[in-house]
Amino acid sequence: MRDLRELRTLAGLTQRRLSSLALIERSRLSLIETEQTAATQREQERLLRALTRALDERAAKVAAARSNLQAPGAGMLASASA
């Protein structure tokens, strides 16, 4: 799982948080990230679920922030064009 660290970082998760969400020991997650050991099928499934959930939550926050910026009367863009 070579890109695991990158995905974890993109999701805004620490090793501690991801290991907690995926129910994997943090030390084992570290070994998986550095390819010193391979994740089992069950660990891969748990990691995928945890990362998907975290990335979905992060995407929802970005979408909400974007819609707030585009709302009528929001921010400096609206006052500058008035």
C-alpha positions in Angstrom: 0.0 0.0 0.0 2.6 2.5 -1.2 0.2 5.5 -1.4 -1.4 4.9 2.0 0.6 7.7 3.6 -0.4 10.1 0.8 -4.1 9.2 1.1 -4.0 9.6 4.8 -2.4 13.0 4.5 -4.9 14.1 1.9 -7.7 13.0 4.2 -6.2 15.1 6.9 -5.6 12.2 9.3 -2.8 11.4 11.6 -1.5 7.8 11.9 -3.1 7.8 15.3 -6.5 8.8 14.0 -6.5 6.5 11.0 -5.4 3.6 13.1 -8.2 4.3 15.5 -10.8 4.6 12.8 -9.6 1.4 11.1 -9.1 -0.5 14.3 -5.4 -1.2 13.6 -2.5 -0.7 16.0 -0.7 2.5 15.1 2.7 0.7 15.1 1.2 -1.8 12.5 -0.1 1.0 10.4 3.4 2.5 10.4 4.8 -0.8 9.2 2.2 -1.0 6.4 2.8 2.6 5.3 6.6 2.0 5.0 6.0 -1.3 3.3 7.8 -3.3 6.0 4.7 -5.5 6.2 1.7 -6.1 4.0 -1.8 -5.3 5.1 -4.2 -8.3 5.4 -7.3 -8.2 3.3 -9.3 -7.3 6.4 -7.0 -4.4 7.2 -7.1 -3.2 3.6 -10.9 -3.1 3.8 -10.9 -1.3 7.1 -8.4 1.3 5.9 -10.3 1.8 2.7 -13.6 2.4 4.6 -11.9 4.8 7.1 -10.1 6.8 4.3 -13.2 7.0 2.2 -15.3 8.3 5.1 -12.6 10.9 6.0 -12.2 12.0 2.4 -16.0 12.3 2.0 -16.2 14.4 5.1 -13.4 16.6 3.9 -15.0 17.0 0.5 -18.3 18.0 2.1 -16.6 20.7 4.1 -15.0 22.1 1.0 -18.3 22.1 -0.8 -20.0 23.9 2.1 -17.3 26.5 2.2 -17.5 27.0 -1.5 -21.3 27.5 -1.5 -20.9 30.0 1.4 -18.5 32.0 -0.7 -20.9 31.9 -3.7 -24.0 32.8 -1.8 -25.6 36.2 -2.6 -24.2 38.9 -0.3 -21.4 36.7 0.9 -17.9 38.0 1.3 -15.9 40.8 -0.2 -16.8 39.9 -3.8 -20.5 40.9 -3.3 -19.6 44.3 -1.7 -17.0 45.1 -4.3 -19.4 44.7 -7.2 -22.2 46.8 -5.6 
